[in-house]
C-alpha cells in the first residue's frame, strides 16, 4: 500500500513538472512575438499614390508636390521631396505620376516619384488625322 501511494505521488510530481516546463515555453514564445510586433511598429508604413500633379512648389531638393487621385472622391496628397527621393521624368502640373512615400512626423515624405510616359497611341492618332486632312485638301 505504501509503495502504491509512493508511485502515485511520484507520477503526479512528474506530470506537474512537465506541465510547468510547457507553461514556460509558451511564455517565451509570447515574449518573442511581442518583440517582433514592437520592431514592426517602429518601421514606417509605406504608401503608394497615383494621380495627376496639381501643383509643384519649391526648388532643388526641397520640392512639394500635390497629387490629386484619379477618382473625384480622392483627396489631394501633399508630398515632400528631399535629396534621397528618386525622381523619374519632368514634374510639371498636369503630369500623371506614381509616388511611393511614408509618413514621418505628420509629413508625407516621397521615397520615389515617377512620371508616366505619354501614351504613343494618342500621338499616332493626331499624326494620322493630320496626314488624312492634308490628303483631302489636295
C-alpha positions as CSV (number, residue, x, y, z in Angstrom):
1,X,0.0,0.0,0.0
2,X,2.8,2.4,0.9
3,X,4.6,1.6,-2.4
4,X,1.4,2.3,-4.3
5,X,1.0,5.7,-2.7
6,X,4.6,6.5,-3.4
7,X,4.3,5.6,-7.1
8,X,1.2,7.8,-7.4
9,X,2.9,10.7,-5.7
10,X,5.9,10.4,-8.0
11,X,3.7,10.2,-11.1
12,X,1.8,13.3,-10.0
13,X,5.1,15.2,-9.4
14,X,6.4,14.2,-12.8
15,X,3.2,15.4,-14.5
16,X,3.3,18.7,-12.6
17,X,6.9,19.3,-13.5
18,X,6.2,18.6,-17.2
19,X,3.3,21.0,-17.3
20,X,5.4,23.8,-15.7
21,X,8.0,23.3,-18.4
22,X,5.4,23.6,-21.1
23,X,4.0,26.8,-19.5
24,X,7.4,28.4,-19.5
25,X,7.8,27.5,-23.2
26,X,4.6,29.2,-24.1
27,X,5.6,32.4,-22.2
28,X,8.9,32.6,-24.0
29,X,7.1,32.3,-27.4
30,X,4.8,35.2,-26.4
31,X,7.9,37.3,-25.5
32,X,9.5,36.8,-28.9
33,X,6.2,37.6,-30.7
34,X,5.9,40.8,-28.6
35,X,9.4,41.8,-29.6
36,X,8.6,41.2,-33.3
37,X,5.5,43.3,-33.0
38,X,7.4,46.2,-31.4
39,X,10.0,46.1,-34.2
40,X,7.3,46.2,-36.8
41,X,5.6,49.1,-35.1
42,X,8.8,51.2,-35.4
43,X,9.2,50.7,-39.2
44,X,7.3,53.4,-41.1
45,X,4.3,52.3,-43.2
46,X,4.8,52.6,-46.9
47,X,2.1,54.1,-49.2
48,X,1.6,54.4,-52.9
49,X,-0.5,57.0,-54.7
50,X,-1.2,57.6,-58.4
51,X,-2.8,60.6,-60.0
52,X,-2.2,64.0,-61.6
53,X,0.1,66.7,-60.3
54,X,-2.0,69.7,-59.2
55,X,1.0,71.9,-58.2
56,X,4.7,71.9,-57.7
57,X,6.4,74.4,-55.3
58,X,9.9,74.8,-54.1
59,X,13.2,74.4,-55.8
60,X,16.0,71.8,-55.8
61,X,15.8,69.1,-53.3
62,X,13.0,70.8,-51.3
63,X,10.1,70.3,-53.6
64,X,6.5,69.9,-52.6
65,X,4.2,68.2,-55.0
66,X,0.4,67.9,-54.6
67,X,-1.0,64.9,-56.3
68,X,-4.8,64.5,-57.0
69,X,-6.0,60.9,-57.3
70,X,-7.9,59.6,-60.4
71,X,-11.3,59.4,-58.6
72,X,-13.3,62.6,-57.9
73,X,-13.6,61.4,-54.3
74,X,-9.8,61.2,-53.8
75,X,-8.3,63.9,-51.7
76,X,-5.1,65.5,-52.8
77,X,-1.9,64.2,-51.2
78,X,0.9,66.6,-50.5
79,X,4.4,65.0,-50.8
80,X,7.6,66.4,-49.6
81,X,10.6,65.6,-51.8
82,X,14.2,65.6,-50.5
83,X,17.7,64.6,-51.5
84,X,17.0,60.9,-51.2
85,X,13.8,61.0,-53.3
86,X,14.2,59.2,-56.6
87,X,12.6,61.3,-59.4
88,X,11.9,59.9,-62.9
89,X,10.6,62.3,-65.5
90,X,9.6,66.0,-65.5
91,X,7.5,67.0,-62.6
92,X,5.1,69.5,-64.1
93,X,1.5,70.4,-63.5
94,X,-0.9,68.0,-65.2
95,X,1.6,65.1,-65.5
96,X,0.4,61.7,-64.4
97,X,2.6,60.3,-61.6
98,X,3.0,57.3,-59.3
99,X,4.6,58.1,-56.0
100,X,5.9,55.9,-53.1
101,X,6.0,57.6,-49.7
102,X,6.0,57.2,-46.0
103,X,4.6,59.3,-43.1
104,X,7.3,60.9,-40.9
105,X,6.2,63.4,-38.1
106,X,2.9,64.0,-39.9
107,X,4.5,64.8,-43.3
108,X,4.3,62.6,-46.4
109,X,7.9,62.0,-47.4
110,X,8.3,60.7,-51.0
111,X,10.8,57.9,-51.5
112,X,10.3,57.8,-55.3
113,X,8.1,59.6,-57.8
114,X,7.8,58.6,-61.5
115,X,6.0,60.5,-64.3
116,X,4.1,58.1,-66.5
117,X,5.1,58.2,-70.2
118,X,2.7,59.8,-72.6
119,X,0.6,57.3,-74.5
120,X,2.1,56.8,-78.0
121,X,-1.4,55.9,-79.4
122,X,-2.6,59.5,-78.8
123,X,0.3,60.9,-80.7
124,X,-0.2,58.4,-83.6
125,X,-3.8,59.3,-83.9
126,X,-3.1,63.0,-84.2
127,X,-0.4,62.4,-86.8
128,X,-2.7,60.2,-88.9
129,X,-5.5,62.7,-88.6
130,X,-3.3,65.5,-89.8
131,X,-2.0,63.4,-92.8
132,X,-5.5,62.4,-93.8
133,X,-6.7,66.1,-93.7
134,X,-3.7,67.1,-95.9
135,X,-4.6,64.3,-98.4
136,X,-8.3,65.5,-98.6
137,X,-7.4,69.1,-99.3
138,X,-5.3,68.2,-102.4
